[in-house]
């Protein structure tokens, strides 16, 4: 369909209209001759909706989706969504407002590389000065503007509302689990996170012409206090004392809309390799070091609730460890199984087998359980805190206490080893008499009078299990800059390299 812009009186009037483009003003006042009108009536100045569509599809082919919003953008135009910026009078004047916002995305701690405006401004000037020819096609110019303006709008709106990156897509496509018969990846991010969906995008685009999109964009910004404080630091002169990329990566994390810790919680930061437990009502808090998953066996990021604890647990060895370590290195090594108190048990019958008679093929069949006996020397130590998750990870004691003296404590197969397991139990239980039952079960001295009487009683039965009356919210996260319980800003290392991953994607490298 031919839009007929160049044949309308509007084009004559547009020659004398002053347009605002940020702070730049383009003045197009000049006298109009018959020759000018004949030139505008040529094919080079004739605008066709079909050609605009073709130009948009060319943009889609040339530029792969760099951000998740680009996928929504491409779908909208491939499904022939109505033009949002092209009107019968040219390009919607609100393009200037959008460009003004996108020219200063630093105010939100966003990289300008994801919001290019230079070429858009050139095309906009070409439209407003009617600078078209056979080599500068009008439909191609309008198509580029339509596509790129919507791209900027969605990136800015969704970036402020949900973050520029989708964490599940970023982190769950990092580490390869298997390459045969097809590539599969290890799931490293399992935190429920709000995300843009087709319904949200539809509303955002549908409302574009009916509401103040500038107000909508500004209202989309996070009100998370930590985000606002870190953003203020980024925009201040104090930021010179910090690594700017580290601030940017943590601002992006804080834009991800996830459930935040409330009045009571256990917070594990895999970046700082620390655990903090906090109860606002009582004012109690607890901090300790942890040992987390190694670079090869990263601890997954997740939210859950600590349901119960076990005392002197068995350790049922995960099949991944059987496959990658025991079956390849220790088959037939009777000494290894005896030293580590590991028994091989046939799952169907419960029969214990002699390790000297078990082959690698038998271990890899999945029909046998390897179980480390409870007590001293057990890799889980003497206490374990269990919570629902998709990875068979948990918080536990350890028989390797010296590991907490290390600066880099990313050494486990994924579980989280605790520096102070008994103190965590006391914090979560918050009852001295119950804690004395736990102490006695661990062969430790009681502190209450009732506990001392239990110690002398032959009828006392050691505890092996304790379920918390109110499960404790657990947050396993990764932040290299964060505010501690006292409100102080802290910075730490990046043992998994996640900051680098975020920055590379934010800067479109």
SULTA-V437051 format. One line per field, one symbol per residue. ss: DSSP state (a for helix, b for strand, c for the rest). psi: psi as a letter, one per 40 degrees, with the letter a starting at -180 (. if undefined). A space follows every 10 residues. Layout:
ss->???
psi->???
This chain:
ss->cbccaaacaa aaaacccbbb bccbbbbccc cccaaaaaaa ccaaaccbaa aaaaaaaaaa aacccccaaa aaaaaaaacc cccccbbccb bcccaaaaaa aaccaaaacc caaacccaaa aaaaaaaaac cccccccaaa aaaaaaaaaa aaaaaaaaaa aaccccaaaa accccbbbcc cccbbcccbb ccbccccaaa aaaaaacccc ccaaaaaaac ccccaaaaaa aaaaacaaaa accaaaaaaa aaaaaccbcc cccbbbbbbc cccbbbbbbc cccbbbbbbb bbbccccccc bbbbbbbbbb bcccbbccaa aaaaaaaaac cccaaaaaac cbbbbbcccc cbbcaaacca aaaacccbbb bbcccccccc ccbbbbbccc ccccbbcccc aaaaaccccb bbcccbbbcc aaaaaaaaac caaaaaaaaa acccccccaa aaaaaacccc ccccbbbbbb bbbbbbbccc bbbcccccbb bccccccaaa aaaaaaccc
psi->hhdfdeeidd dddddehhih gbehhhhfhi ihiddddddd eiddehhhdd dddddddddd ddhihdiddd ddddddddef iiiddhieeb hheedddddd deefeddefi hddegheddd dddddddeef giadeghddd dddddddddd dddddddddd deidihdddd defdhhdieh eihiihhehf hhhiihiddd ddddddedee ihddddddee iiehdddddd ddddeidded eihddddddd dddeehhihi ibehihhhhe defihhhhhd deeiihiiii haiiddghhi hihahhdiii hgiihhhidd dddeddddde hegdddddde fhihhhddee hhihdeehid dddedeeihh hhiiahehde aeihhiihie efiihiiieg dedeeidhfg eaedihhhdg dddddddddf hddddddddd defihieidd dddddeheeh hiiehhhhdh ihhhhhahhe hihadeehhi iaagdefddd ddddddef.
